[in-house]
Amino acid sequence: LDSDDIPHPPIEAVFTVDEEVGLLGASALDFSGLRAKKMINLDSEEDGVCTVSCAGGVRADMHRPVTYEAIDAVTAEIRVSGLKGGHSGAEIHMPRGNAHRIVGHILAAVSAVAPIRIVSLAGGNMDNAIPRDCTAVIAYSPFILKAQYA
C-alpha cells in the first residue's frame, strides 16, 4: 500500500476486527466515504498467509406470514446430528456434510411422496460455521400415506 514504484489505480483500504464473532467490525463500518466499485477481500486463518476472498458471511432473518390450520396428523422428528462441522472459510472446501442441506434434501424427498407440513426447523448455532446439527418436526397424515401405498 505504501509503495511508490508499483503502478496501480487509486486504492481504498479498509481494515476491520472482530469478524469471527459476528462481523462486528464490518457491521459498524461507515461506508459513506468509500467510492470504490470493486472489492478484494483478503482474509486468513494463519499469520503470514493471505487468502484472496473467502467464503464470506451472510445472515438472513426471514419472516413469513403463517397460517395455522388444524389437521388430522401425527408428527415425526427428522434429526441430523454429530457431523464434523467446521469454519465456513477454513474448511468450506473439505468434504463435510452440512446438516441444513441434508435435512432439506430429506424434506424434499418426503414431500415428493406425501403432503407434509413443517412444524419447526432449527439447526446450527453460528453464522460462519458449517452446521453440524439440524432438526425438523413435520406433520403428516397417516391416512394419506396408507392410501398411497395400499
N, C-alpha and C positions, 0 to 999 in steps of 0.2 A: 504493500500500500504506500510505502514512503519512497519507493524508487523513482528517480527522475530519468533513468536511462531505458526504461521499458515502455514502448508506446502502448497506450490504452485509451479508451474513451473515459469520460468522467465516471468516477466510482463513488457510490454512496455505501458506506459500510455501517452495518447495524450489528451490535453485539448484545445478546440477551443472556440472562441467567435463569435458573430455576425452571427450566423447561421440562425436566424429568418429573417434577412434582405438580404437574397440571398446566404447563405452558404459561406459567405466571409472568415471566419476563415479556413474552410476545403479547400477552393479553393486556399488559399495562403500557405497551408502546404507543406513542403518539405518532401516527402515520402521516399527519397533515403536512409535515415538512419534506417528506420523501417525494422525489419526482421520477425515479427510475421506473421503467416499464417492464424490466426483466429482473429476475432474482436468481442467484445461485446460492443454494443453501449448503453451507459447509458444516459438517457435523462429525462427531466421532465418539467412540466409547473409550478410546485409549489416548494417552498423551503421546504426542509426536506423530499421530496418524490423522489424516484429514480425509473425510468422505464427502464427495460432491453429491449433494442431495441426500435424501433419506426417505424412510417410509412415511414420515410426516405424522401429523396428528389431527384428527377431525373428531369433533364431538357433535353429536346430533341429538337434541332433545325433541322428541316428536310428541305431539298432542293431536289426537284424533277424536272426533265425536264418537261416543259409544252408545249403542242401542242395546239395552238389556232385554232379554226375552226368556220366557220360561220354556224349557224344552224337556221332553221325556228322554233323559240321557244319563249316562254314567260317565265318570271321569277316569282318566288314566294319566299317569305321570311318565313323561319321557325325559330321561336324565342321561347326559353325557358328562362324565367327571373323571378326574385323575389324569388328564392329559398333561404333557410336559409344559406347555405354555412357552413363554419367553417374551423378550423385548421386541416391540414391533420394528425397531430399527436394527438391532444387532442380530436377531435370529429370524427375521422375516423370510429369509431365503432358505431356511432349513426345512426339511420335510416333516413338519409338525402339524398335528391336527388342530383345527380351530373349532372349538365346541359350538360356537354360534352357527357356523356354516354347516356343521354335521347335523345339528338339530333342525336347521332349516331344510336340509335335504330330506330328513326323515319326515318332517311335517308335509313337505310337498308330495312325497311318495304315499303317505297315508291318505292325504286329501284327494289323491288321484283315484282312490278306490272307494272312498266313503266320505260323506259330508261330515266335517268336524267343526267345532268351534274352539278357538283358543281362549282358555280361561285365564292363563297367566303365562308369562315368558320372562325369564330372568337368567342372567349369567354374566360372567366376567366382573372384575372389580377395579380395573384400571383402564384409563383411556389409551395408554400407549403399550398395552400388553396383548399378546395373543391369548385369547381366553381359554382357560383350562376346563371350565365347567359351564354348563347351561342346562336349565330345566324348563320344560314346557308342561303345562297341565292342559289337557284337551278334554272336551266333552263330545261324546258321540252316542248315537242311538244304537243299542244292540239289536233292535228290531230291523233296522236298515241293513246292518251287516248280515243278519241271518237271511233276509230276503235276497241279498245279492249273491250269497254263496249257497243257497238252497238248491 
